[in-house]
Amino acid sequence: MEHIVTLAAAVTAFAPWLEPTDAELAAIEAEAPLLAAEVEELDTVIALMDRPVNELDTRRARRARRAHARVLAARAALANTAGTGEAA
């Protein structure tokens, strides 16, 4: 029989080089609007699953899809400019 022992020192010991870099934090921040739009779209889809769809729900779903499309377009533009070295 093998015993499972937690190694608190190994789990909680974070060296400074394991922290996210400024570039990684900037990348996370750049993705935040996309994630928020995806969550909004998913919330809308889930809400529409529970009840019969009315006109307000239809408009809400359309608005969530448009917001998602705008964020995706902005991300594509950001990725294109970051790839050419024009913006960081």
BELHU-V634435 format. One record per residue. RES is the residue in one letter. PHI is phi in whole degrees, 0 to 359 (none if undefined). PSI is psi as a letter, one per 30 degrees, with the letter a starting at -180 (NA if undefined). Layout:
# BELHU-V634435
{{RES;PHI;PSI} {RES;PHI;PSI}}
This chain:
# BELHU-V634435
{{M;none;k} {E;259;k} {H;264;k} {I;263;k} {V;238;k} {T;279;k} {L;256;j} {A;301;e} {A;295;e} {A;289;e} {V;283;e} {T;263;f} {A;274;j} {F;248;j} {A;281;l} {P;303;e} {W;285;f} {L;272;f} {E;287;l} {P;294;k} {T;281;l} {D;298;e} {A;294;e} {E;293;e} {L;295;e} {A;294;e} {A;295;e} {I;296;e} {E;297;e} {A;292;f} {E;276;f} {A;303;e} {P;298;e} {L;296;e} {L;296;e} {A;297;e} {A;294;e} {E;294;e} {V;295;e} {E;298;e} {E;295;e} {L;295;e} {D;301;e} {T;295;e} {V;298;e} {I;296;e} {A;297;e} {L;286;f} {M;284;f} {D;278;f} {R;215;l} {P;296;k} {V;281;k} {N;245;a} {E;297;e} {L;297;e} {D;296;e} {T;297;e} {R;294;e} {R;298;e} {A;295;e} {R;296;e} {R;296;e} {A;296;e} {R;294;e} {R;294;e} {A;297;e} {H;296;e} {A;296;e} {R;295;e} {V;293;e} {L;298;e} {A;295;e} {A;295;e} {R;295;e} {A;297;e} {A;296;e} {L;296;e} {A;295;e} {N;293;e} {T;287;e} {A;292;e} {G;289;f} {T;270;f} {G;84;g} {E;285;e} {A;227;l} {A;238;NA}}
